[in-house]
Amino acid sequence: APAAPSPALARGPLLAAHRGLCSAAAEKSADGAAAAGVVVKMPSVEEPMVLYQYQTCPFCNKVRAFLDLYGIPYRTVEVNPLSKAELKFSADYKKVPVAVF
């Protein structure tokens, strides 16, 4: 029987990246109401992340929304949907979105 994929890979690379970049913590305020605090851990890089995308791709839109929500700096590279020449650097990934740190 084939081995089951790891839980992180089974849920997708974006969720694994989300867990690596952000951790959520619940805090109690003075009046006893629960308030959610989010701590963003940024990688120590000088250049922003590069997101290879199609502008109209719904999955790319979700990734951009996530990055914008958490204030993660990134730049986008529009991929030609026919030639995909912008993804030639990778032998593994031929679909968008692709995030490169």
DSSP file (Angstrom, degrees, kcal/mol; ACC not computed):
  #  RESIDUE AA STRUCTURE BP1 BP2  ACC     N-H-->O    O-->H-N    N-H-->O    O-->H-N    TCO  KAPPA ALPHA  PHI   PSI    X-CA   Y-CA   Z-CA
    1    1 A A              0   0    0      0, 0.0     3,-0.1     0, 0.0     2,-0.0   0.000 360.0 360.0 360.0 138.4    0.0    0.0    0.0
    2    2 A P        -     0   0    0      0, 0.0     2,-0.1     0, 0.0     0, 0.0  -0.348 360.0-101.6 -67.7 148.6    1.3    3.5   -0.8
    3    3 A A        -     0   0    0      1,-0.1     3,-0.1    -2,-0.0     0, 0.0  -0.419  37.2-110.7 -69.4 142.5    2.4    5.6    2.1
    4    4 A A        -     0   0    0     -2,-0.1    -1,-0.1     1,-0.1     6,-0.0  -0.499  37.4-107.1 -72.0 141.9    0.0    8.3    3.2
    5    5 A P        -     0   0    0      0, 0.0    -1,-0.1     0, 0.0     5,-0.0  -0.306  42.6 -91.5 -67.0 155.2    1.1   11.9    2.5
    6    6 A S     >  -     0   0    0      1,-0.1     4,-2.6    -3,-0.1     5,-0.2  -0.291  36.9-112.5 -62.5 152.9    2.3   14.0    5.4
    7    7 A P  H  > S+     0   0    0      0, 0.0     4,-1.5     0, 0.0     5,-0.1   0.865 117.0  53.2 -57.7 -36.9   -0.5   16.1    7.0
    8    8 A A  H  > S+     0   0    0      1,-0.2     4,-0.6     2,-0.2     8,-0.3   0.906 113.1  42.6 -66.1 -40.1    1.1   19.3    5.8
    9    9 A L  H  4 S+     0   0    0      1,-0.2     3,-0.4     2,-0.2    -1,-0.2   0.843 109.0  58.8 -74.8 -32.0    1.3   18.1    2.2
   10   10 A A  H  < S+     0   0    0     -4,-2.6    -1,-0.2     1,-0.2    -2,-0.2   0.842 110.1  43.4 -65.2 -31.4   -2.2   16.6    2.4
   11   11 A R  H  < S-     0   0    0     -4,-1.5     4,-0.3     1,-0.2    -1,-0.2   0.557 123.0-101.1 -91.4  -8.5   -3.6   20.1    3.2
   12   12 A G     X  -     0   0    0     -4,-0.6     4,-1.5    -3,-0.4     3,-0.2  -0.055  25.4 -86.7 107.1 153.8   -1.5   21.9    0.7
   13   13 A P  H  > S+     0   0    0      0, 0.0     4,-2.3     0, 0.0     5,-0.2   0.775 119.4  61.4 -67.8 -27.1    1.6   24.0    0.6
   14   14 A L  H  > S+     0   0    0      2,-0.2     4,-2.6     1,-0.2     5,-0.1   0.916 104.6  47.6 -67.7 -40.9   -0.2   27.3    1.4
   15   15 A L  H  > S+     0   0    0     -4,-0.3     4,-2.4    -3,-0.2    -1,-0.2   0.898 111.6  51.0 -65.3 -39.2   -1.5   26.0    4.8
   16   16 A A  H  X S+     0   0    0     -4,-1.5     4,-1.6    -8,-0.3    -2,-0.2   0.902 112.1  46.9 -63.9 -39.9    2.0   24.8    5.6
   17   17 A A  H  X S+     0   0    0     -4,-2.3     4,-2.0     2,-0.2     5,-0.2   0.890 109.8  54.3 -67.3 -38.9    3.4   28.2    4.7
   18   18 A H  H  X S+     0   0    0     -4,-2.6     4,-2.6     1,-0.2    -2,-0.2   0.919 108.4  48.5 -60.5 -43.8    0.7   29.8    6.8
   19   19 A R  H  < S+     0   0    0     -4,-2.4    -1,-0.2     1,-0.2    -2,-0.2   0.853 112.4  49.7 -65.5 -33.5    1.7   27.8    9.8
   20   20 A G  H  < S+     0   0    0     -4,-1.6    -1,-0.2    -5,-0.2    -2,-0.2   0.817 118.7  36.6 -74.5 -30.0    5.3   28.7    9.3
   21   21 A L  H  < S+     0   0    0     -4,-2.0    20,-3.0     1,-0.1     2,-0.4   0.812 119.5  33.5 -92.5 -33.3    4.7   32.4    9.0
   22   22 A C  E  <  -A   40   0A   0     -4,-2.6     2,-0.4    -5,-0.2    18,-0.2  -0.924  51.5-171.9-130.6 147.6    1.9   33.1   11.5
   23   23 A S  E     -A   39   0A   0     16,-1.8    16,-2.1    -2,-0.4     2,-0.3  -0.995  18.3-143.3-135.8 134.6    0.7   31.8   14.8
   24   24 A A  E     -A   38   0A   0     -2,-0.4     2,-0.4    14,-0.2    14,-0.2  -0.744  15.5-172.8 -98.5 144.0   -2.5   32.9   16.4
   25   25 A A  E     -A   37   0A   0     12,-2.7    12,-2.9    -2,-0.3     2,-0.4  -1.000  16.5-139.9-135.9 134.0   -2.9   33.4   20.1
   26   26 A A  E     -A   36   0A   0     -2,-0.4     2,-0.3    10,-0.2    10,-0.2  -0.786  23.5-172.1 -93.5 136.3   -6.1   34.1   22.1
   27   27 A E  E     -A   35   0A   0      8,-2.7     8,-3.0    -2,-0.4     2,-0.5  -0.928  21.6-127.4-126.8 150.3   -5.9   36.6   24.9
   28   28 A K  E     -A   34   0A   0     -2,-0.3     6,-0.2     6,-0.2     2,-0.1  -0.850  25.2-144.9 -95.9 130.1   -8.3   37.7   27.6
   29   29 A S    >   -     0   0    0      4,-2.3     3,-1.7    -2,-0.5    -1,-0.0  -0.313  33.8 -92.4 -84.8 176.7   -8.9   41.4   27.8
   30   30 A A  T 3  S+     0   0    0      1,-0.3    -1,-0.1     2,-0.1    -2,-0.0   0.818 126.1  51.5 -61.1 -33.2   -9.6   43.2   31.0
   31   31 A D  T 3  S-     0   0    0      2,-0.1    -1,-0.3     1,-0.0     3,-0.1   0.408 119.8-107.0 -88.7   5.0  -13.3   42.8   30.8
   32   32 A G  S <  S+     0   0    0     -3,-1.7     2,-0.2     1,-0.3    -2,-0.1   0.357  75.2 133.8  92.8  -6.0  -13.1   39.1   30.2
   33   33 A A        -     0   0    0      1,-0.1    -4,-2.3    -5,-0.1     2,-0.4  -0.556  59.7-115.4 -78.6 143.4  -13.9   39.0   26.5
   34   34 A A  E     -A   28   0A   0     -2,-0.2     2,-0.4    -6,-0.2    -6,-0.2  -0.623  31.8-171.2 -79.8 132.6  -11.7   36.9   24.3
   35   35 A A  E     -A   27   0A   0     -8,-3.0    -8,-2.7    -2,-0.4     2,-0.5  -0.989  18.6-132.6-124.5 134.0   -9.7   38.8   21.7
   36   36 A A  E     -A   26   0A   0     -2,-0.4     2,-0.4   -10,-0.2   -10,-0.2  -0.746  21.7-168.3 -88.9 126.9   -7.7   37.1   19.0
   37   37 A G  E     -A   25   0A   0    -12,-2.9   -12,-2.7    -2,-0.5     2,-0.5  -0.923   6.2-153.5-112.2 140.6   -4.2   38.4   18.5
   38   38 A V  E     -A   24   0A   0     -2,-0.4     2,-0.6   -14,-0.2   -14,-0.2  -0.958   2.0-160.2-118.0 128.7   -2.1   37.4   15.6
   39   39 A V  E     -A   23   0A   0    -16,-2.1   -16,-1.8    -2,-0.5     2,-0.6  -0.936   9.4-154.6-107.8 122.6    1.7   37.4   15.7
   40   40 A V  E     -A   22   0A   0     -2,-0.6     2,-0.7   -18,-0.2   -18,-0.2  -0.868   2.3-160.7-101.8 123.9    3.4   37.6   12.3
   41   41 A K        -     0   0    0    -20,-3.0    -2,-0.0    -2,-0.6     0, 0.0  -0.903  12.5-158.5-103.5 109.8    6.9   36.1   12.0
   42   42 A M        -     0   0    0     -2,-0.7     2,-0.1     1,-0.1   -21,-0.0  -0.698  20.3-115.6 -90.1 137.2    8.6   37.5    9.0
   43   43 A P        -     0   0    0      0, 0.0     2,-1.9     0, 0.0    -1,-0.1  -0.423  32.4-112.2 -64.8 146.6   11.5   35.6    7.4
   44   44 A S        +     0   0    0     -2,-0.1     2,-0.3     2,-0.0    -2,-0.0  -0.555  68.4 133.3 -85.5  80.2   14.7   37.6    7.7
   45   45 A V        -     0   0    0     -2,-1.9     4,-0.1     1,-0.1    -3,-0.0  -0.921  53.2-145.6-126.0 153.3   15.2   38.4    4.0
   46   46 A E  S    S+     0   0    0     -2,-0.3    -1,-0.1     2,-0.1    -2,-0.0   0.786  84.2  60.6 -88.5 -29.1   16.0   41.6    2.3
   47   47 A E  S    S-     0   0    0     54,-0.1     3,-0.1     1,-0.1    -2,-0.0  -0.753  89.0-113.1 -99.2 146.4   14.0   41.0   -0.9
   48   48 A P        -     0   0    0      0, 0.0    26,-0.2     0, 0.0    -2,-0.1  -0.296  42.3 -86.7 -71.2 162.3   10.2   40.4   -0.8
   49   49 A M  E     -b   74   0B   0     24,-1.6    26,-2.5    -4,-0.1     2,-0.5  -0.317  39.6-130.8 -62.8 150.1    8.6   37.1   -1.7
   50   50 A V  E     -bC  75 100B   0     50,-2.6    50,-2.8    24,-0.2     2,-0.6  -0.937  17.3-162.0-109.2 126.5    7.9   36.6   -5.4
   51   51 A L  E     -bC  76  99B   0     24,-3.0    26,-2.5    -2,-0.5     2,-0.5  -0.937   4.8-156.1-111.9 114.3    4.5   35.3   -6.3
   52   52 A Y  E     +bC  77  98B   0     46,-3.1    46,-1.8    -2,-0.6     2,-0.3  -0.796  38.3 144.8 -87.9 127.2    4.1   33.8   -9.8
   53   53 A Q  E     -b   78   0B   0     24,-2.4    26,-2.9    -2,-0.5     2,-0.4  -0.910  55.0-115.9-152.4 168.6    0.4   34.2  -10.7
   54   54 A Y    >   -     0   0    0     -2,-0.3     3,-1.1    24,-0.2     6,-0.1  -0.963  33.7-132.7-107.4 138.0   -2.4   34.7  -13.2
   55   55 A Q  T 3  S+     0   0    0     -2,-0.4    -1,-0.1     1,-0.3    23,-0.0   0.861 104.9  41.2 -59.8 -37.0   -4.3   37.9  -12.4
   56   56 A T  T 3  S+     0   0    0      4,-0.0    -1,-0.3    -3,-0.0     3,-0.0   0.391  83.7 119.6 -95.5   4.0   -7.7   36.3  -12.7
   57   57 A C    <>  -     0   0    0     -3,-1.1     4,-2.1     1,-0.2     5,-0.1  -0.554  56.3-149.0 -72.1 123.9   -6.8   33.0  -10.9
   58   58 A P  H  > S+     0   0    0      0, 0.0     4,-1.7     0, 0.0    -1,-0.2   0.841  98.1  51.9 -64.7 -31.8   -9.0   32.5   -7.8
   59   59 A F  H  > S+     0   0    0      2,-0.2     4,-1.9     1,-0.2     5,-0.1   0.887 109.4  49.8 -70.4 -38.0   -6.3   30.6   -6.0
   60   60 A C  H  > S+     0   0    0      1,-0.2     4,-2.6     2,-0.2    -1,-0.2   0.885 107.7  54.9 -65.0 -38.4   -3.8   33.4   -6.7
   61   61 A N  H  X S+     0   0    0     -4,-2.1     4,-2.4     1,-0.2    -2,-0.2   0.893 107.0  50.5 -61.5 -39.7   -6.4   35.9   -5.4
   62   62 A K  H  X S+     0   0    0     -4,-1.7     4,-2.2     2,-0.2    -1,-0.2   0.904 110.6  48.5 -65.1 -41.1   -6.6   34.0   -2.1
   63   63 A V  H  X S+     0   0    0     -4,-1.9     4,-2.6     2,-0.2    -2,-0.2   0.931 112.3  48.3 -65.2 -44.6   -2.8   34.0   -1.7
   64   64 A R  H  X S+     0   0    0     -4,-2.6     4,-2.7     1,-0.2     5,-0.2   0.903 110.8  51.4 -61.9 -40.6   -2.6   37.7   -2.5
   65   65 A A  H  X S+     0   0    0     -4,-2.4     4,-2.6     2,-0.2    -1,-0.2   0.907 110.7  48.9 -62.7 -41.4   -5.4   38.4    0.0
   66   66 A F  H  X S+     0   0    0     -4,-2.2     4,-2.0     2,-0.2    -2,-0.2   0.938 112.8  46.7 -62.1 -47.8   -3.5   36.3    2.7
   67   67 A L  H  <>S+     0   0    0     -4,-2.6     5,-2.4     1,-0.2     4,-0.4   0.897 114.8  46.8 -63.9 -40.6   -0.3   38.2    2.1
   68   68 A D  H ><5S+     0   0    0     -4,-2.7     3,-0.8     3,-0.2    -1,-0.2   0.901 109.3  54.9 -66.8 -40.8   -2.0   41.6    2.1
   69   69 A L  H 3<5S+     0   0    0     -4,-2.6    -2,-0.2     1,-0.2    -1,-0.2   0.897 115.6  37.5 -60.1 -42.2   -4.0   40.7    5.3
   70   70 A Y  T 3<5S-     0   0    0     -4,-2.0    -1,-0.2    -5,-0.2    -2,-0.2   0.374 111.0-118.3 -94.3   4.4   -0.8   39.8    7.2
   71   71 A G  T < 5 +     0   0    0     -3,-0.8    -3,-0.2    -4,-0.4    -4,-0.1   0.803  53.3 162.9  67.9  29.8    1.3   42.6    5.7
   72   72 A I      < -     0   0    0     -5,-2.4    -1,-0.2    -6,-0.2     2,-0.1  -0.723  38.3-125.2 -84.1 122.1    3.8   40.3    4.1
   73   73 A P        +     0   0    0      0, 0.0   -24,-1.6     0, 0.0     2,-0.3  -0.439  44.0 153.7 -70.3 138.7    5.8   42.1    1.3
   74   74 A Y  E     -b   49   0B   0    -26,-0.2     2,-0.3    -2,-0.1   -24,-0.2  -0.981  32.9-144.2-154.8 161.4    5.7   40.5   -2.1
   75   75 A R  E     -b   50   0B   0    -26,-2.5   -24,-3.0    -2,-0.3     2,-0.3  -0.964  22.7-131.7-127.8 151.6    6.0   41.2   -5.7
   76   76 A T  E     -b   51   0B   0     -2,-0.3     2,-0.5   -26,-0.2   -24,-0.2  -0.768  10.7-162.3-107.5 148.4    4.1   39.5   -8.5
   77   77 A V  E     -b   52   0B   0    -26,-2.5   -24,-2.4    -2,-0.3     2,-0.4  -0.989  22.0-135.3-125.1 119.2    5.2   38.0  -11.8
   78   78 A E  E     -b   53   0B   0     -2,-0.5     2,-0.4   -26,-0.2   -24,-0.2  -0.626  20.3-144.3 -77.5 124.9    2.4   37.5  -14.3
   79   79 A V        -     0   0    0    -26,-2.9   -24,-0.1    -2,-0.4    17,-0.0  -0.749  14.2-122.0 -94.2 133.7    2.8   34.1  -15.9
   80   80 A N     >  -     0   0    0     -2,-0.4     4,-1.9     1,-0.2     6,-0.1  -0.635  20.0-147.2 -70.5 120.2    1.9   33.6  -19.6
   81   81 A P  T  4 S+     0   0    0      0, 0.0    -1,-0.2     0, 0.0   -27,-0.0   0.718  91.3  44.2 -68.2 -19.3   -0.8   30.9  -19.5
   82   82 A L  T  4 S+     0   0    0      1,-0.0    -2,-0.0    -3,-0.0    -3,-0.0   0.925 128.2  20.0 -89.3 -51.6    0.2   29.3  -22.8
   83   83 A S  T  4 S-     0   0    0      1,-0.0    -1,-0.0     0, 0.0    -4,-0.0   0.791  76.1-157.4 -90.1 -28.7    4.0   29.2  -22.6
   84   84 A K    ><  +     0   0    0     -4,-1.9     3,-1.7     1,-0.1     4,-0.1   0.823  34.3 155.5  51.3  34.3    4.5   29.4  -18.9
   85   85 A A  G >   +     0   0    0      1,-0.3     3,-1.4     2,-0.2     4,-0.2   0.782  61.5  65.3 -61.1 -28.4    8.0   30.6  -19.7
   86   86 A E  G 3  S+     0   0    0      1,-0.3     3,-0.4    -6,-0.1    -1,-0.3   0.693  99.8  52.4 -70.0 -17.5    8.2   32.4  -16.3
   87   87 A L  G X  S+     0   0    0     -3,-1.7     3,-1.6     1,-0.2    -1,-0.3   0.228  73.9 106.1-101.0  13.7    8.1   29.0  -14.5
   88   88 A K  T <   +     0   0    0     -3,-1.4    -1,-0.2     1,-0.3    -2,-0.1   0.719  66.3  71.9 -65.3 -20.2   10.9   27.4  -16.5
   89   89 A F  T 3  S+     0   0    0     -3,-0.4     2,-0.5    -4,-0.2    -1,-0.3   0.714  93.9  64.1 -67.4 -18.9   13.2   27.8  -13.4
   90   90 A S    <   -     0   0    0     -3,-1.6    -1,-0.1     3,-0.2    -3,-0.0  -0.913  53.6-174.0-115.0 128.0   11.2   25.0  -11.7
   91   91 A A  S    S+     0   0    0     -2,-0.5    -1,-0.1     1,-0.1     3,-0.1   0.672  90.5  47.3 -84.4 -18.2   11.0   21.4  -12.9
   92   92 A D  S    S+     0   0    0      1,-0.2     2,-0.6     2,-0.0    -1,-0.1   0.841 103.2  58.1 -92.2 -37.8    8.4   20.6  -10.2
   93   93 A Y        +     0   0    0     -6,-0.1    -3,-0.2     1,-0.1    -1,-0.2  -0.862  40.6 150.8-110.0 120.1    5.8   23.4  -10.4
   94   94 A K        +     0   0    0     -2,-0.6     2,-0.3    -3,-0.1    -1,-0.1   0.317  60.3  72.3-122.3   2.8    3.9   24.1  -13.5
   95   95 A K  S    S-     0   0    0      2,-0.1     0, 0.0    -8,-0.0     0, 0.0  -0.874  82.0 -85.6-118.6 153.0    0.7   25.5  -12.0
   96   96 A V  S    S+     0   0    0     -2,-0.3   -43,-0.1     2,-0.1   -37,-0.1  -0.717  89.8  56.3-101.2 156.2    0.1   28.8  -10.3
   97   97 A P        +     0   0    0      0, 0.0     2,-0.4     0, 0.0   -44,-0.2   0.476  61.9 168.6 -82.2 148.5    0.3   30.2   -7.7
   98   98 A V  E     -C   52   0B   0    -46,-1.8   -46,-3.1    -2,-0.1     2,-0.5  -0.996  15.8-161.6-125.5 123.9    4.0   29.6   -6.9
   99   99 A A  E     -C   51   0B   0     -2,-0.4     2,-0.5   -48,-0.2   -48,-0.2  -0.920   3.8-167.1-108.5 128.9    5.6   31.6   -4.1
  100  100 A V  E      C   50   0B   0    -50,-2.8   -50,-2.6    -2,-0.5    -2,-0.0  -0.968 360.0 360.0-118.6 124.1    9.4   31.9   -3.9
  101  101 A F              0   0    0     -2,-0.5   -54,-0.1   -52,-0.2    -1,-0.1   0.413 360.0 360.0 -92.6 360.0   11.1   33.1   -0.8
